[in-house]
Amino acid sequence: MTVMQWSVDFFTGLPEVDRQHEALFALANRLHDANGQRAELLEQAFADLRDYVREHFALEERFMTESGLDAAYIARHRAAHDNFVMRIDELWGSHLAGSDTAADELLAFLTAWLMEHILHTDRKMALDVHARMGTGAPHNQFAHF
């Protein structure tokens, strides 16, 4: 079942970031599908998601640094990433401790946070990166920022 559907609404115009966002959606869907299945399927789906999230966040932080975005802005963005990882780890820990609702809470948090973060924070970041690179955001779709 698809709980997160990738679409152009999440497009940043940074091809590598967009590919990774799409992969994150697929991993969230895999985690959703594994919920209620064999424990090892859910554990592997979570581990894969967590590893990929770290790789993705490192990519975004590298883009921001290399494009010369303001250090305070990068620090706030990085803090959002760190808080996300901390929260999914907390929810996963609750799941492992036997909580009947933690896996569902994790999925709800994951999907809401990713959509909000991509639509607002990452698209704003991409607009700033495009401006620094002199490329401009494709199709002017980020003009509302």
Protein Blocks (a to p, Z undefined) as FASTA:
>chain_A
ZZbdcdfklpgoiaklmmmmmmmmmmmmmmmmmgopafklmmmmmmmmmmmmmmmmmmmm
mmmmmnopafklmmmmmmmmmmmmmmmmmmmmmmmnopaklmmmmmmmmmmmmmmmmmmm
mmmmmmmmmmmnonopghhlmmmZZ
